[in-house]
Amino acid sequence: QLQSVASGGGLVQPGGSLRLSCTASGLRLDYSDIGWLRQAPGKRPEGVSCISGSGETTNYADSVKVRFTVSRDNTRNTVYLQLNSLKPEDTARYYCAPVLFGCPPGRVPTPADFGHWGQGTQVTVPS
């Protein structure tokens, strides 16, 4: 069964950093563009970032540009999301998954661009 799993979340003080990892069972990630979504309590999910299968193309939401960096190690079948300079508004559950038709040009994926989200990981930045 195809399942993406995000991990690495936690509680971090404002200005701190975390590195999230995305792995998948039943799927070779190097064949897939991978997107990251997040959902804060009471809010709609929003796209955060996307990375092409080769890692050559990335894009970010304006709210996280410069602070977040997406990367991948296809030898480990893993995609990473480095979160730096974290803010309380980054508090959310973060999800990763293959993007159905690839990273959309010029924008981050929306929930409609995913077939599934898999298990997420909670990031909490207290105010």
N, C-alpha and C positions, 0 to 999 in steps of 0.2 A: 504494500500500500504506500502510495506516494505521500510523504509528509515532510514538511520543512520544519525545522526546529531552531528557534532563536534562543540564545543563552548569553549570559554575561551581565545581565542587568543587576541593579542593586540600589542602595541608598548612597547618595554622594552629595556633598556640600556644594553650594553654588561656586562656580569656577573650577570645579573638579572635572575629572575625566573617567570615562569607562570605554571599554572595547567590547562590542557585541559581536557574537559569532553566529553564523547561519550555516547549518548543515542540513542534509536531507537524506532520508532513507528511500531507496527505490528510484533514485534519480542521480544522474551524473550532472553536477552543477556546471561543469565546464561547457555543457551544451546549451546552457540557458542564461538569458539575461535575468538578473535577480534584482528585485525591488524591495525596498523597505517602506513599511507603513507604520504609523503610530496612532494610537487612540487614547486620548485623555478621558477621564471620567466625565460623562455627560456631554461629550463632544463627538462630532463625526470623525471617522478616521481620515487621516491626511497622509499623502505621499511625502516621503522624506528624501529618498534617494534611489538611484538605479545604476546598475553597472552591467555592461555588456558581457557576453560570455568570454570574450578575450581579455576583458579588463581595460580595453583601450578607450572606451567611451563611458563617461560617468555624467550624471546630472544630479542637482540638488534643489530642494525647496529653498526659496529665498530666506526663509527663517533660520536655516541651518548652514547656509553657505559660509565658507571660511572656517566654521567651527567643527563641522563633521566631515569625515573623509571615509569614503567607501573603497574597499580594495578586495582582492580575492587571491587565493592560493589554490589553483586548480589541482595541484598535486595532492592537496589535502582535502579536496572537495569541500572547501570552506570559503565563505564570503564574510568579510569583516565590515563593521561600521564603527569607526573611531569617533567618540563623542568627546569633544573638548569644550572648555569654557561653558560648562553646563549651567543652565538657568532654570528657575522654578517652572517656567512655562514649557520646559522640555519633559516634564513629568508626564509619563504615558506608558502604555504597554506597547512595546515595539514588536513588529512582526516582519518576517521575511518570507519571500516566496518567489518562484519563477513568474515572470511576466508573460502573459499569454502570447502576445504578438511582438515581444521585444520591447526594450526601453523606448517609450514614445519620444520622438524627436522634439527637443526644446522644452520638455516639461517632465515632471516626475509622474510616475504612475498613480492612478486613482484606484479605489477599490474595484472598479469595473474592469480594470486591466488584469486582474488576478483570477485564477480559477479557484485558488484556495489560499488561506493565510497560514495555516499550520499553527504550531504553538508559539506564543509570544513570550517576551521577557519584560518584567516590570523595571522601569527606571524611575526613581523618585529623587527629586531635588527639592528639598524643603526651602520655604521662603523665610 
